[in-house]
Amino acid sequence: MKKWVSTLALGTIASAANAQSSVTLYGTVDDGLQYVSRSGAHDLFNTQNGALGSSKWGLTGAEDIGSGTKIIFKLEAGFDPNSGKATASGYEFNRQAYVGAEGAFGTAKLGRQYDLSYLEGVGRLAAPVRVAGGLGTHAGDIDDLFGTINFFNAASYITPDLGGFRVGGLYSLGGVAGAFSARQAFNIIGTFTRGPVSFAAGITRINNPATSVWGGAADPVANTAFANPLTNPISSGYASAHSVQIIDAAGSYKFGPMSFGLVATQVNYQNVVRTTTTPFSGTAIFRTGEVNANYFVTPSLNLGIAASFTRSDTAHYTQLDWGPKYLLSKRTLFYAVGAWQRASGTNSIGKRAVADISSLTASNTPNQVAVRVGIRHDF
């Protein structure tokens, strides 16, 4: 009898807990056909995953613990639908893996995360999100406005809405014994949204980026061999920087079905050391300006266009992006996004600058065009 009562009590407790908790399986499959002029020395026609954001699947959940507070978690992994492979080997959940809490006090998270500038700040107002996905990133995605970087060992906090204002911060612990600042990173943002007006600004600083966020095997040492983790000639010559600092700001105004936006960023590669694969030393600075426009012709048909201009001390990159999208439903859409980039000057590895639209193989000429036509479905 006692055993039966105990079992019943445990079942009642479990049922009560389940009634206050939820776990959701979710994901995105995004795939299409791609044309690239001058992928290296030749044109390319292939299938390509993730024009508007990588295909992914994940688990997210929340438990209501009372007083308007919830314990939250998210586990998310990217994959390529064309091969079925994970987009990053060695990681069970290569995109996000965190636990936290949210309530009237705001939202706090602990674990592997994207920076807040991408999720909550300037990223929401820039061309990658508003117009052309990954192809719409600024030259080399140097300012990380499309979530190229994931932070390990990170703690973050963002306030609730305070009359339209929100402030947030993220700190990534380096985890190097005896060197507190090694491989650490921080990210601070502020946003304001009221009616048709939106503003956002942020600053991110990353120490030892070669190993902390770019996947390098070892930190660079001056005048020695260095296994460069970057291949993009726009910025790979600065991969031996001691730190990277990103400052960004954006504003947007919406009236009716149209919206216009302005974005400005500055990226400083600080204390770059000369190695066998990085011929530059000192500090390199990239400044980018962007204008974008978005128009809903109908509730189902959206047109977007953007132009960005990126300049370093030695090179200049001009890029035009476009991105018509047609919504079949709340979960499914067709798209035809594209980008054209032109380069001039001398790139980071001391050679003639060539076009290299983000995530593609660099052209062998100053120009490159890429177009992706595909379908995206959320579940």
Backbone hydrogen bonds in HBPLUS format (Angstrom, degrees):
<---DONOR---> <-ACCEPTOR-->    atom                        ^
c    i                          cat <-CA-CA->   ^        H-A-AA   ^      H-
h    n   atom  resd res      DA  || num        DHA   H-A  angle D-A-AA Bond
n    s   type  num  typ     dist DA aas  dist angle  dist       angle   num
A0005-VAL N   A0001-MET O   2.94 MM   4  6.24 158.1  1.99 152.2 158.0     1
A0006-SER N   A0002-LYS O   2.90 MM   4  6.12 159.0  1.95 150.4 156.1     2
A0007-THR N   A0003-LYS O   3.00 MM   4  6.20 157.4  2.05 145.4 151.4     3
A0008-LEU N   A0004-TRP O   2.96 MM   4  6.19 157.1  2.02 146.1 152.5     4
A0009-ALA N   A0005-VAL O   2.89 MM   4  6.12 154.0  1.96 147.8 155.0     5
A0010-LEU N   A0006-SER O   2.95 MM   4  6.19 164.0  1.97 152.6 156.2     6
A0011-GLY N   A0007-THR O   2.95 MM   4  6.14 157.4  2.01 147.1 153.6     7
A0012-THR N   A0008-LEU O   2.93 MM   4  6.17 150.7  2.02 144.5 152.4     8
A0013-ILE N   A0009-ALA O   2.97 MM   4  6.26 157.5  2.02 151.3 157.0     9
A0014-ALA N   A0010-LEU O   2.90 MM   4  6.12 164.4  1.92 151.5 155.8    10
A0015-SER N   A0011-GLY O   2.89 MM   4  6.06 155.3  1.95 144.8 151.7    11
A0016-ALA N   A0012-THR O   3.01 MM   4  6.22 154.2  2.07 144.0 150.7    12
A0017-ALA N   A0013-ILE O   2.95 MM   4  6.23 156.7  2.00 150.8 157.3    13
A0018-ASN N   A0014-ALA O   2.86 MM   4  6.08 160.0  1.90 150.1 155.7    14
A0019-ALA N   A0015-SER O   2.98 MM   4  6.14 145.9  2.10 142.3 151.3    15
A0020-GLN N   A0017-ALA O   3.06 MM   3  5.35 141.8  2.22 103.5 114.2    16
A0021-SER N   A0018-ASN O   3.19 MM   3  5.04 162.2  2.23 101.5 106.9    17
A0064-ASP N   A0020-GLN O   3.00 MM  44  5.44 175.7  2.00 153.8 154.3    18
A0022-SER N   A0062-ALA O   2.91 MM  40  5.50 143.6  2.04 154.2 164.5    19
A0062-ALA N   A0022-SER O   2.97 MM  40  5.50 146.7  2.09 145.0 154.5    20
A0024-THR N   A0060-THR O   2.69 MM  36  5.31 167.9  1.71 166.3 170.7    21
A0060-THR N   A0024-THR O   2.98 MM  36  5.31 157.5  2.03 146.8 154.1    22
A0026-TYR N   A0058-GLY O   3.01 MM  32  5.49 166.3  2.03 149.1 152.7    23
A0058-GLY N   A0026-TYR O   2.92 MM  32  5.49 151.2  2.00 152.3 148.6    24
A0379-PHE N   A0027-GLY O   2.88 MM 352  5.30 168.3  1.90 143.4 145.3    25
A0028-THR N   A0056-LYS O   2.82 MM  28  5.25 157.5  1.87 143.8 146.7    26
A0056-LYS N   A0028-THR O   2.91 MM  28  5.25 149.0  2.01 136.4 145.7    27
A0029-VAL N   A0377-HIS O   2.92 MM 348  5.39 161.0  1.95 155.6 161.6    28
A0377-HIS N   A0029-VAL O   2.94 MM 348  5.39 160.7  1.98 147.3 153.6    29
A0050-GLY N   A0030-ASP O   2.93 MM  20  4.91 168.6  1.94 125.8 127.5    30
A0031-ASP N   A0375-ILE O   3.13 MM 344  5.88 159.9  2.17 165.9 167.1    31
A0375-ILE N   A0031-ASP O   3.02 MM 344  5.88 158.3  2.07 168.2 164.2    32
A0032-GLY N   A0048-GLN O   3.14 MM  16  5.54 135.8  2.35 133.4 146.2    33
A0048-GLN N   A0032-GLY O   2.90 MM  16  5.54 159.7  1.94 144.1 148.8    34
A0033-LEU N   A0373-VAL O   2.83 MM 340  5.38 156.8  1.88 157.4 153.6    35
A0373-VAL N   A0033-LEU O   2.90 MM 340  5.38 159.0  1.94 155.5 161.9    36
A0034-GLN N   A0046-ASN O   2.68 MM  12  5.31 161.6  1.71 172.6 172.2    37
A0046-ASN N   A0034-GLN O   2.95 MM  12  5.31 154.8  2.01 144.1 152.3    38
A0035-TYR N   A0371-VAL O   2.88 MM 336  5.30 157.3  1.94 152.7 160.2    39
A0371-VAL N   A0035-TYR O   2.89 MM 336  5.30 153.5  1.96 150.9 158.8    40
A0036-VAL N   A0044-LEU O   2.84 MM   8  5.04 160.2  1.88 147.9 152.0    41
A0044-LEU N   A0036-VAL O   2.80 MM   8  5.04 158.1  1.85 151.5 157.4    42
A0037-SER N   A0369-VAL O   2.85 MM 332  5.28 164.3  1.87 155.3 160.7    43
A0039-SER N   A0042-HIS O   2.60 MM   3  5.47 148.7  1.70 155.3 154.5    44
A0040-GLY N   A0362-ALA O   2.93 MM 322  5.58 130.7  2.18 119.8 134.7    45
A0364-ASN N   A0040-GLY O   3.07 MM 324  5.42 116.4  2.49 152.2 135.4    46
A0053-GLY N   A0050-GLY O   3.42 MM   3  4.68 162.2  2.45  91.5  95.8    47
A0134-GLY N   A0051-ALA O   3.00 MM  83  5.85 146.0  2.12 151.6 162.3    48
A0079-PHE N   A0055-SER O   3.07 MM  24  5.67 157.3  2.12 130.2 134.0    49
A0057-TRP N   A0077-ALA O   2.96 MM  20  5.64 153.1  2.04 158.6 167.3    50
A0077-ALA N   A0057-TRP O   2.92 MM  20  5.64 170.4  1.92 172.4 174.3    51
A0059-LEU N   A0075-LEU O   2.84 MM  16  5.23 149.9  1.93 147.1 156.8    52
A0075-LEU N   A0059-LEU O   2.84 MM  16  5.23 156.1  1.90 155.4 162.4    53
A0061-GLY N   A0073-PHE O   3.17 MM  12  5.51 157.3  2.22 141.2 143.1    54
A0073-PHE N   A0061-GLY O   3.11 MM  12  5.51 143.1  2.25 148.0 146.4    55
A0063-GLU N   A0071-ILE O   2.82 MM   8  5.10 146.2  1.93 142.1 152.9    56
A0071-ILE N   A0063-GLU O   2.88 MM   8  5.10 157.7  1.93 144.6 148.1    57
A0065-ILE N   A0069-THR O   2.97 MM   4  5.85 159.2  2.01 152.4 159.2    58
A0069-THR N   A0066-GLY O   3.05 MM   3  5.63 161.9  2.08 118.0 123.6    59
A0070-LYS N   A0102-GLU O   2.86 MM  32  5.40 162.3  1.89 159.5 165.6    60
A0102-GLU N   A0070-LYS O   2.91 MM  32  5.40 154.1  1.98 150.7 158.6    61
A0072-ILE N   A0100-GLY O   2.89 MM  28  5.16 159.5  1.93 122.4 129.3    62
A0100-GLY N   A0072-ILE O   2.82 MM  28  5.16 152.1  1.90 150.5 148.1    63
A0074-LYS N   A0098-TYR O   3.01 MM  24  5.54 153.5  2.08 151.4 152.9    64
A0098-TYR N   A0074-LYS O   2.94 MM  24  5.54 152.9  2.02 152.0 160.6    65
A0076-GLU N   A0096-GLN O   2.81 MM  20  5.01 164.0  1.83 154.7 150.0    66
A0095-ARG N   A0076-GLU O   3.16 MM  19  5.47 154.9  2.23 144.2 145.1    67
A0096-GLN N   A0076-GLU O   3.40 MM  20  5.01 163.5  2.43 122.1 126.2    68
A0087-THR N   A0078-GLY O   3.16 MM   9  5.43 162.0  2.20 113.6 115.6    69
A0080-ASP N   A0085-LYS O   2.83 MM   5  5.54 156.7  1.88 162.7 170.6    70
A0083-SER N   A0080-ASP O   3.21 MM   3  5.70 145.5  2.34 112.3 120.4    71
A0084-GLY N   A0080-ASP O   2.63 MM   4  5.35 150.9  1.71 163.3 174.0    72
A0097-ALA N   A0112-ARG O   3.08 MM  15  4.99 167.3  2.10 134.7 134.3    73
A0112-ARG N   A0097-ALA O   2.91 MM  15  4.99 137.8  2.09 141.5 135.4    74
A0099-VAL N   A0110-LEU O   3.07 MM  11  5.51 156.0  2.13 143.1 146.9    75
A0110-LEU N   A0099-VAL O   2.81 MM  11  5.51 142.6  1.95 149.9 161.2    76
A0101-ALA N   A0108-ALA O   2.89 MM   7  5.42 148.1  1.99 145.2 155.1    77
A0108-ALA N   A0101-ALA O   2.87 MM   7  5.42 167.6  1.88 165.3 169.6    78
A0103-GLY N   A0106-GLY O   2.92 MM   3  5.43 152.9  1.99 150.9 159.9    79
A0106-GLY N   A0103-GLY O   3.03 MM   3  5.43 160.4  2.07 113.7 119.8    80
A0107-THR N   A0158-ILE O   2.93 MM  51  5.41 160.6  1.97 156.1 162.6    81
A0158-ILE N   A0107-THR O   2.96 MM  51  5.41 150.3  2.05 149.0 158.4    82
A0109-LYS N   A0156-SER O   2.99 MM  47  5.26 156.1  2.05 138.2 143.6    83
A0156-SER N   A0109-LYS O   2.97 MM  47  5.26 160.7  2.01 143.7 148.0    84
A0111-GLY N   A0154-ALA O   2.81 MM  43  5.18 163.6  1.84 154.2 159.9    85
A0154-ALA N   A0111-GLY O   3.14 MM  43  5.18 145.1  2.27 120.3 126.7    86
A0113-GLN N   A0151-PHE O   3.05 MM  38  5.36 153.9  2.13 144.3 150.4    87
A0151-PHE N   A0113-GLN O   2.70 MM  38  5.36 172.4  1.71 168.3 166.8    88
A0119-LEU N   A0115-ASP O   3.38 MM   4  6.71 169.1  2.39 148.8 151.0    89
A0120-GLU N   A0116-LEU O   2.75 MM   4  5.28 158.9  1.80 141.9 149.4    90
A0121-GLY N   A0116-LEU O   3.04 MM   5  6.24 136.5  2.23 147.0 151.8    91
A0123-GLY N   A0117-SER O   2.90 MM   6  5.92 162.9  1.93 153.0 154.5    92
A0124-ARG N   A0121-GLY O   3.19 MM   3  6.07 148.1  2.29 124.3 129.3    93
A0125-LEU N   A0122-VAL O   2.87 MM   3  5.39 152.7  1.95 118.6 127.3    94
A0126-ALA N   A0123-GLY O   3.42 MM   3  5.34 169.4  2.44 104.1 107.2    95
A0130-ARG N   A0126-ALA O   3.04 MM   4  6.05 169.1  2.05 155.5 157.7    96
A0131-VAL N   A0127-ALA O   2.68 MM   4  4.86 153.0  1.75 139.5 142.9    97
A0132-ALA N   A0127-ALA O   3.08 MM   5  6.24 138.4  2.26 136.9 149.0    98
A0133-GLY N   A0128-PRO O   2.79 MM   5  4.11 121.7  2.13 129.7 129.2    99
A0136-GLY N   A0133-GLY O   2.92 MM   3  5.41 147.0  2.03 112.9 123.1   100
A0137-THR N   A0134-GLY O   3.39 MM   3  5.70 170.0  2.40 111.9 112.4   101
A0141-ASP N   A0138-HIS O   2.59 MM   3  5.00 159.4  1.63 153.5 151.1   102
A0142-ILE N   A0139-ALA O   3.44 MM   3  6.51 160.3  2.49 126.2 125.7   103
A0144-ASP N   A0141-ASP O   3.15 MM   3  5.34 167.1  2.16 111.6 115.0   104
A0173-LEU N   A0153-ASN O   3.12 MM  20  5.64 160.8  2.16 148.4 142.4   105
A0155-ALA N   A0171-TYR O   2.89 MM  16  5.39 159.1  1.93 148.0 153.2   106
A0171-TYR N   A0155-ALA O   2.82 MM  16  5.39 160.1  1.86 155.8 162.4   107
A0157-TYR N   A0169-GLY O   2.85 MM  12  5.49 151.9  1.93 158.8 167.4   108
A0169-GLY N   A0157-TYR O   2.79 MM  12  5.49 154.3  1.85 157.9 166.8   109
A0159-THR N   A0167-VAL O   2.91 MM   8  5.61 165.4  1.93 158.0 160.7   110
A0162-LEU N   A0165-PHE O   2.82 MM   3  4.96 166.2  1.84 150.2 154.1   111
A0165-PHE N   A0162-LEU O   3.25 MM   3  4.96 165.9  2.27 101.8 103.5   112
A0193-THR N   A0164-GLY O   2.93 MM  29  4.99 150.5  2.02 130.3 138.6   113
A0166-ARG N   A0191-THR O   2.99 MM  25  5.23 148.3  2.09 141.6 142.7   114
A0191-THR N   A0166-ARG O   2.84 MM  25  5.23 159.9  1.88 155.8 159.2   115
A0168-GLY N   A0189-ILE O   3.08 MM  21  5.29 164.2  2.10 138.1 140.4   116
A0189-ILE N   A0168-GLY O   2.96 MM  21  5.29 164.3  1.99 143.3 146.4   117
A0170-LEU N   A0187-ASN O   2.73 MM  17  4.98 144.8  1.85 148.1 156.8   118
A0187-ASN N   A0170-LEU O   2.86 MM  17  4.98 146.5  1.97 145.1 147.8   119
A0172-SER N   A0185-ALA O   2.76 MM  13  4.96 172.2  1.76 148.8 151.2   120
A0185-ALA N   A0172-SER O   3.05 MM  13  4.96 150.9  2.14 134.7 140.4   121
A0179-ALA N   A0176-VAL O   3.15 MM   3  5.51 162.9  2.18 131.1 131.3   122
A0182-ALA N   A0179-ALA O   3.20 MM   3  5.48 143.7  2.33 106.6 116.8   123
A0184-GLN N   A0181-SER O   3.32 MM   3  5.55 167.1  2.34 125.0 123.5   124
A0207-ASN N   A0184-GLN O   2.91 MM  23  5.52 171.6  1.92 169.8 172.5   125
A0186-PHE N   A0205-ARG O   2.98 MM  19  5.54 151.9  2.06 150.3 159.4   126
A0205-ARG N   A0186-PHE O   2.95 MM  19  5.54 159.8  1.99 156.5 161.7   127
A0188-ILE N   A0203-ILE O   2.93 MM  15  5.47 160.5  1.97 157.6 163.6   128
A0203-ILE N   A0188-ILE O   2.91 MM  15  5.47 150.2  2.00 153.1 162.3   129
A0190-GLY N   A0201-ALA O   2.95 MM  11  5.52 152.0  2.03 156.6 158.5   130
A0201-ALA N   A0190-GLY O   2.99 MM  11  5.52 147.1  2.10 158.2 165.9   131
A0192-PHE N   A0199-PHE O   2.93 MM   7  5.13 157.0  1.98 145.1 143.0   132
A0199-PHE N   A0192-PHE O   2.81 MM   7  5.13 155.6  1.86 152.9 158.9   133
A0194-ARG N   A0197-VAL O   3.01 MM   3  5.52 162.3  2.04 156.6 162.2   134
A0197-VAL N   A0194-ARG O   3.15 MM   3  5.52 159.8  2.19 133.4 131.3   135
A0254-LYS N   A0196-PRO O   2.92 MM  58  4.73 144.5  2.05 126.8 137.9   136
A0198-SER N   A0252-SER O   3.01 MM  54  5.13 154.4  2.08 150.7 150.3   137
A0252-SER N   A0198-SER O   2.85 MM  54  5.13 149.0  1.95 152.2 154.0   138
A0200-ALA N   A0250-ALA O   2.99 MM  50  5.37 148.4  2.09 152.9 151.1   139
A0250-ALA N   A0200-ALA O   2.86 MM  50  5.37 149.3  1.95 159.1 158.2   140
A0202-GLY N   A0248-ASP O   2.87 MM  46  5.34 152.2  1.95 150.6 150.0   141
A0248-ASP N   A0202-GLY O   2.99 MM  46  5.34 166.6  2.01 146.5 149.1   142
A0204-THR N   A0246-ILE O   2.81 MM  42  5.03 152.7  1.88 146.5 154.8   143
A0246-ILE N   A0204-THR O   2.76 MM  42  5.03 161.4  1.79 149.1 155.6   144
A0206-ILE N   A0244-VAL O   2.86 MM  38  5.25 159.6  1.90 153.2 160.2   145
A0244-VAL N   A0206-ILE O   2.91 MM  38  5.25 150.8  1.99 144.1 153.7   146
A0208-ASN N   A0242-HIS O   2.72 MM  34  5.06 162.9  1.75 152.9 147.0   147
A0211-THR N   A0208-ASN O   3.22 MM   3  6.07 139.4  2.39 123.9 130.2   148
A0212-SER N   A0208-ASN O   2.99 MM   4  5.95 159.2  2.03 153.8 158.4   149
A0213-VAL N   A0209-PRO O   3.16 MM   4  5.32 166.7  2.18 128.3 132.0   150
A0214-TRP N   A0209-PRO O   3.04 MM   5  6.10 147.9  2.14 172.0 173.7   151
A0216-GLY N   A0210-ALA O   2.63 MM   6  5.09 148.4  1.73 161.4 156.9   152
A0223-ASN N   A0274-ARG O   2.62 MM  51  5.74 176.8  1.62 160.8 161.4   153
A0276-THR N   A0224-THR O   3.10 MM  52  6.02 151.9  2.19 148.6 146.2   154
A0235-SER N   A0232-ASN O   3.17 MM   3  5.95 140.8  2.33 120.6 127.1   155
A0236-SER N   A0232-ASN O   2.72 MM   4  5.36 152.4  1.79 167.3 173.4   156
A0348-SER N   A0233-PRO O   3.29 MM 115  6.02 141.3  2.45 162.0 171.8   157
A0238-TYR N   A0235-SER O   2.91 MM   3  5.60 165.0  1.93 124.3 129.3   158
A0239-ALA N   A0236-SER O   3.17 MM   3  5.21 165.7  2.19 112.5 112.3   159
A0241-ALA N   A0238-TYR O   3.10 MM   3  5.67 141.7  2.26 124.6 123.9   160
A0273-VAL N   A0240-SER O   3.41 MM  33  5.69 159.1  2.46 114.7 118.4   161
A0242-HIS N   A0270-GLN O   2.95 MM  28  5.98 133.2  2.18 152.7 166.9   162
A0242-HIS N   A0271-ASN O   3.22 MM  29  5.31 137.4  2.41 102.7 114.0   163
A0243-SER N   A0270-GLN O   3.36 MM  27  5.29 155.9  2.42 140.6 141.7   164
A0270-GLN N   A0243-SER O   2.87 MM  27  5.29 157.8  1.92 155.8 161.0   165
A0245-GLN N   A0268-ASN O   2.95 MM  23  5.11 157.8  2.00 142.5 149.8   166
A0268-ASN N   A0245-GLN O   2.83 MM  23  5.11 164.0  1.85 152.3 157.7   167
A0247-ILE N   A0266-GLN O   2.91 MM  19  5.25 164.4  1.94 154.4 159.6   168
A0266-GLN N   A0247-ILE O   2.84 MM  19  5.25 150.9  1.93 152.2 159.4   169
A0249-ALA N   A0264-ALA O   2.93 MM  15  5.44 146.7  2.04 160.1 168.0   170
A0264-ALA N   A0249-ALA O   2.90 MM  15  5.44 162.8  1.93 164.1 164.6   171
A0251-GLY N   A0262-LEU O   2.95 MM  11  5.43 153.0  2.02 151.1 158.6   172
A0262-LEU N   A0251-GLY O   2.92 MM  11  5.43 157.3  1.98 156.0 162.2   173
A0253-TYR N   A0260-PHE O   2.92 MM   7  5.50 155.8  1.98 155.3 163.4   174
A0260-PHE N   A0253-TYR O   2.94 MM   7  5.50 157.0  1.99 152.4 158.3   175
A0255-PHE N   A0258-MET O   2.89 MM   3  5.52 153.6  1.96 150.4 159.2   176
A0258-MET N   A0255-PHE O   3.18 MM   3  5.52 160.7  2.22 128.8 128.5   177
A0296-PHE N   A0257-PRO O   3.03 MM  39  5.16 158.9  2.08 137.0 143.4   178
A0259-SER N   A0294-ASN O   2.93 MM  35  5.25 144.3  2.06 149.8 155.0   179
A0294-ASN N   A0259-SER O   2.94 MM  35  5.25 153.4  2.01 152.5 155.8   180
A0261-GLY N   A0292-ASN O   2.89 MM  31  5.10 160.3  1.93 145.9 145.6   181
A0292-ASN N   A0261-GLY O   2.99 MM  31  5.10 155.7  2.05 141.7 142.8   182
A0263-VAL N   A0290-GLU O   2.97 MM  27  4.91 157.6  2.02 138.2 140.1   183
A0290-GLU N   A0263-VAL O   2.83 MM  27  4.91 148.7  1.92 151.8 151.1   184
A0265-THR N   A0288-THR O   2.99 MM  23  5.23 157.1  2.04 144.6 149.6   185
A0288-THR N   A0265-THR O   2.96 MM  23  5.23 165.0  1.98 148.5 151.1   186
A0267-VAL N   A0286-PHE O   2.83 MM  19  5.10 161.1  1.86 149.6 156.2   187
A0286-PHE N   A0267-VAL O   2.88 MM  19  5.10 159.4  1.93 147.9 154.9   188
A0269-TYR N   A0284-ALA O   2.79 MM  15  5.11 170.1  1.80 162.4 164.6   189
A0284-ALA N   A0269-TYR O   3.00 MM  15  5.11 154.2  2.07 141.6 147.9   190
A0272-VAL N   A0282-GLY O   2.67 MM  10  5.02 163.8  1.69 159.9 153.9   191
A0282-GLY N   A0272-VAL O   2.96 MM  10  5.02 154.7  2.02 135.5 136.2   192
A0275-THR N   A0278-THR O   2.96 MM   3  5.04 155.1  2.02 132.3 139.8   193
A0287-ARG N   A0311-ARG O   2.92 MM  24  5.40 161.4  1.95 147.9 153.1   194
A0311-ARG N   A0287-ARG O   2.88 MM  24  5.40 160.2  1.92 152.0 158.1   195
A0289-GLY N   A0309-PHE O   3.04 MM  20  5.38 151.3  2.12 138.7 146.6   196
A0309-PHE N   A0289-GLY O   2.88 MM  20  5.38 152.0  1.95 153.7 162.9   197
A0291-VAL N   A0307-ALA O   2.97 MM  16  5.54 156.5  2.02 156.9 164.5   198
A0307-ALA N   A0291-VAL O   2.93 MM  16  5.54 155.9  1.99 158.1 165.4   199
A0293-ALA N   A0305-ILE O   2.90 MM  12  5.52 154.8  1.97 164.9 169.5   200
A0305-ILE N   A0293-ALA O   3.01 MM  12  5.52 157.2  2.07 156.3 160.2   201
A0295-TYR N   A0303-LEU O   2.79 MM   8  5.21 158.8  1.83 157.1 163.1   202
A0303-LEU N   A0295-TYR O   2.82 MM   8  5.21 166.0  1.84 151.2 155.9   203
A0297-VAL N   A0301-LEU O   2.90 MM   4  5.53 125.5  2.21 146.7 161.6   204
A0298-THR N   A0301-LEU O   3.47 MM   3  5.11 164.7  2.50 130.1 134.0   205
A0301-LEU N   A0298-THR O   3.24 MM   3  5.11 132.2  2.48  97.6 109.9   206
A0327-LEU N   A0300-SER O   2.76 MM  27  4.81 164.5  1.79 144.4 148.4   207
A0302-ASN N   A0325-LYS O   2.90 MM  23  5.22 171.4  1.91 158.7 161.6   208
A0325-LYS N   A0302-ASN O   2.85 MM  23  5.22 156.4  1.91 153.4 158.8   209
A0323-GLY N   A0304-GLY O   3.02 MM  19  5.10 143.9  2.16 143.6 139.0   210
A0306-ALA N   A0321-ASP O   3.00 MM  15  5.06 154.2  2.07 139.2 138.4   211
A0321-ASP N   A0306-ALA O   2.85 MM  15  5.06 165.9  1.87 148.6 149.6   212
A0308-SER N   A0319-GLN O   2.87 MM  11  5.27 161.4  1.91 151.7 157.2   213
A0319-GLN N   A0308-SER O   2.96 MM  11  5.27 161.0  1.99 157.9 157.1   214
A0310-THR N   A0317-TYR O   2.82 MM   7  5.03 173.8  1.82 158.4 159.8   215
A0317-TYR N   A0310-THR O   2.73 MM   7  5.03 165.4  1.75 156.2 160.1   216
A0312-SER N   A0315-ALA O   2.83 MM   3  5.21 171.1  1.84 154.9 157.4   217
A0346-THR N   A0314-THR O   2.84 MM  32  5.31 161.4  1.88 135.2 137.0   218
A0316-HIS N   A0344-SER O   2.96 MM  28  5.31 155.1  2.03 146.0 148.1   219
A0344-SER N   A0316-HIS O   2.95 MM  28  5.31 135.4  2.15 150.2 159.9   220
A0318-THR N   A0342-ARG O   2.92 MM  24  5.26 162.7  1.95 154.1 159.0   221
A0342-ARG N   A0318-THR O   2.86 MM  24  5.26 156.2  1.91 152.7 160.0   222
A0320-LEU N   A0340-TRP O   2.92 MM  20  5.30 154.5  1.99 149.6 158.0   223
A0340-TRP N   A0320-LEU O   2.91 MM  20  5.30 151.5  1.99 150.4 158.5   224
A0322-TRP N   A0338-GLY O   3.07 MM  16  5.42 157.4  2.13 143.2 143.9   225
A0338-GLY N   A0322-TRP O   2.98 MM  16  5.42 154.1  2.05 151.5 149.1   226
A0336-ALA N   A0324-PRO O   3.11 MM  12  5.72 144.1  2.25 163.7 165.8   227
A0326-TYR N   A0334-PHE O   2.85 MM   8  5.16 161.2  1.88 143.2 149.0   228
A0334-PHE N   A0326-TYR O   2.85 MM   8  5.16 159.2  1.89 148.6 152.0   229
A0328-LEU N   A0332-THR O   2.89 MM   4  5.51 143.0  2.02 135.0 146.4   230
A0329-SER N   A0332-THR O   3.24 MM   3  5.24 154.5  2.31 148.5 144.2   231
A0378-ASP N   A0331-ARG O   2.84 MM  47  5.01 155.9  1.90 143.0 151.3   232
A0333-LEU N   A0376-ARG O   2.98 MM  43  5.46 152.4  2.06 150.4 158.9   233
A0376-ARG N   A0333-LEU O   2.94 MM  43  5.46 158.8  1.98 159.5 164.8   234
A0335-TYR N   A0374-GLY O   3.04 MM  39  5.56 154.1  2.11 147.3 148.4   235
A0374-GLY N   A0335-TYR O   3.10 MM  39  5.56 155.2  2.16 138.3 145.4   236
A0337-VAL N   A0372-ARG O   2.94 MM  35  5.41 117.9  2.33 159.4 162.8   237
A0372-ARG N   A0337-VAL O   2.81 MM  35  5.41 168.4  1.83 161.7 164.5   238
A0339-ALA N   A0370-ALA O   2.91 MM  31  5.43 149.6  2.00 151.8 158.7   239
A0370-ALA N   A0339-ALA O   2.92 MM  31  5.43 157.8  1.97 158.0 163.2   240
A0341-GLN N   A0368-GLN O   2.91 MM  27  5.42 161.5  1.94 158.0 164.0   241
A0368-GLN N   A0341-GLN O   3.04 MM  27  5.42 138.8  2.22 151.7 157.5   242
A0343-ALA N   A0366-PRO O   2.77 MM  23  4.80 150.1  1.85 136.9 147.0   243
A0353-ALA N   A0345-GLY O   2.88 MM   8  5.44 174.7  1.89 135.4 134.2   244
A0347-ASN N   A0351-LYS O   2.74 MM   4  5.59 155.8  1.80 166.0 170.0   245
A0350-GLY N   A0347-ASN O   3.11 MM   3  5.51 157.9  2.17 119.1 119.5   246
A0355-ALA N   A0365-THR O   3.15 MM  10  6.58 157.0  2.20 145.3 148.6   247
A0363-SER N   A0355-ALA O   2.91 MM   8  5.51 162.4  1.94 162.1 168.0   248
A0360-LEU N   A0357-ILE O   3.06 MM   3  5.78 155.4  2.12 148.2 150.5   249
